[in-house]
Amino acid sequence: MLLRLAACLAIVTATSAAPVRADARSDARAQVEFGIDVAQRGLWREAIYRWQRAVEIDPTYAAAFNNLGVAYEHEGEFDKARGAYEKALQIEPENVQIRQNFELFKEINDRRRSANDKP
């Protein structure tokens, strides 16, 4: 799972979201990059904080929402992960990387739920 998370994080630097004030996107990108750095060192709570800041600065930053999905998934916060992935896809519905992350999340989450539902 950690390898998948690292691969998911690698997609965050490129994005084609709607135009945003250049300063806001730059500030948000700095938060995202810092989040990637700390996540790679295992500091997932700090990464979540940084990616939350990024989406507050730029609510159209799909890659930041994708990273939040990855981080929430890693931390076992599956409802939040689903919401973050869904928001990322709402912003960039054609983004193949985000769609793949969400599909894999749903597959793993469904398996986890099925295992927990068994008596």
N, C-alpha and C positions, 0 to 999 in steps of 0.2 A: 504494500500500500504506500509506503514512503517513496518508492521510486515513481509511482503514478503521481503522487502529490508534487514531487520535484518537477516532473514533466509538465504537469498542469500549470505550475507557477512560471514556467519558462515562456509561456505565451503572452504574458501580461504587458510587455513593453510596446507592442504594436497594437494600434487600435484605429478604427475608422469611424468613431462615433460622430454624431452631429457636431457642427461647429460650436465651440465654446470659447469664451474669452481666453486668449492665449496664456495669460497669467494664471488663470484658474487651472487650465489643463497642465501647465508646467508645475504648479504647486501640487496638484493631485498626483502627477507622475512621480514627483519626488517622494511623496508618501508611499506610493506603490512600490517603488524601488527599494526604499528603506524596509518596507514590509517583507519583500522578498528576501532581503539580506538576513533579517532576524528570523524569518521562518526557516531558512536554510540552516540556521544555528539552533533550531529547535525551540525558539521563543515564540510560540504560536499565539499567545495572548497579546503580546506586543504587536505581532503581525496583524492580528484582527483589529487592534486599535488603529493602526496605520491605514489599513484598507477602509475602515469605517470613516476615518478622516478624509480619505481620498474621495469617497462617494458623497460626503457632505460638501466638499469643495466643488466637485463636479459630478452631479447626479446622472450624467450621461456616459460615464466611464464604465463601459461594460466589462472590461478586463478586471477592474477593481472589484466589481460584484462577483465575477468569476472566482477571483482569489478568495473573497470572503466565503464563497461556497466551499472551496477546497479546505479552508481553515476551519470553518464550522464543522465540516464533515470529519476532519482530523480530530477535533475536540469532542466529537460525539453529539453535537448540537444539530441533529438531522433536520428538524423543522426549519431552523434558521438557514441551513445549507440549501434546502430546497427553495426557500424564498429568494436567496441570493442568486442561485442559478437561474431561476425563473425571471428575475429582474434583468440579469445579464442578457438572456435570450430575448426579452421584450425589447431591449435597446438594440441588440444586433442579432436578429433572428436567423441570419444567414451565416453566422460565425461558426464554422465547422468545429473548431477547437472547443468552444463553449458547449456546443451541442453534444459533442462526444463526452465531455466531462459530466454533463448532466445525465446523459443516458447511462454511463457507467455508474454514477451515483445511484440512479434509480434501481439499476440491476442489483447492486450491492445492498442497498437499503431494503429492497423487497425481500432479498434472501435473509437479511438480518431480522426483519419483522416476522417472516415465516418461522424462523428458528425460535424466536421468542414466544410465538403463539402456540407452539407445541406443548402439550402437557408433560 
